[in-house]
Amino acid sequence: MLEKAKKQFAGAVIFSIIALIVAIFSITGNGTT
């Protein structure tokens, strides 16, 4: 049970980090080269 929760949490963290990077990249990419 703990292992599954850990895996789920890790996946959520990775997903949020990727989403954050993509958002920042698109914002900065639009503003400046």
C-alpha distances in whole Angstrom, upper triangle without the diagonal:
4,5,5,6,9,10,11,12,14,15,17,18,20,21,23,24,26,27,29,30,32,33,35,36,38,39,41,42,43,45,46,47
4,5,5,6,9,10,10,12,14,15,16,18,20,21,22,24,26,27,28,30,31,33,34,36,37,39,40,42,43,44,45
4,5,5,6,9,10,10,12,14,15,16,18,20,21,23,24,26,27,29,30,32,33,35,36,37,38,40,42,43,43
4,5,5,6,9,10,11,12,14,15,16,18,20,21,22,24,26,27,28,30,31,33,35,36,37,39,41,42,42
4,5,5,6,8,10,10,12,14,15,16,18,20,21,22,24,26,27,28,30,31,33,34,36,37,39,40,40
4,5,5,6,9,10,10,12,14,15,16,18,20,21,22,24,26,27,28,30,32,33,34,36,37,38,39
4,5,5,6,9,10,11,12,14,15,16,18,20,21,22,24,26,27,28,30,32,32,34,36,37,37
4,5,5,6,9,10,10,12,14,15,16,18,20,21,22,24,26,27,29,30,31,33,35,36,36
4,5,5,6,9,10,11,12,14,15,16,18,20,21,22,24,26,27,28,30,32,33,34,35
4,5,5,6,9,10,11,12,14,15,17,18,20,21,22,24,26,27,28,30,32,32,33
4,5,5,6,9,10,11,12,14,15,16,18,20,21,22,24,26,26,28,30,31,31
4,6,5,6,9,10,10,12,14,15,16,18,20,21,22,24,25,27,29,30,30
4,5,5,6,9,10,10,12,14,15,16,18,20,21,22,24,26,27,28,29
4,6,5,6,9,10,11,12,14,15,16,18,20,21,22,24,26,26,26
4,5,5,6,9,10,11,12,14,15,16,18,20,21,22,24,25,26
4,5,5,6,9,10,10,12,14,15,16,18,19,21,23,24,25
4,5,5,6,9,10,11,12,14,15,16,18,20,21,22,22
4,5,5,6,9,10,10,12,14,15,16,18,20,21,21
4,6,5,6,9,10,11,12,14,15,16,18,20,20
4,5,5,6,8,10,11,12,14,15,17,18,19
4,5,5,6,8,10,10,12,14,15,16,16
4,6,5,6,9,10,10,12,14,15,15
4,5,5,6,9,10,11,12,14,15
4,6,5,6,8,10,11,12,13
4,6,5,6,8,10,10,11
4,6,5,6,9,10,11
4,5,5,6,9,11
4,5,5,6,8
4,6,6,6
4,6,7
4,7
4
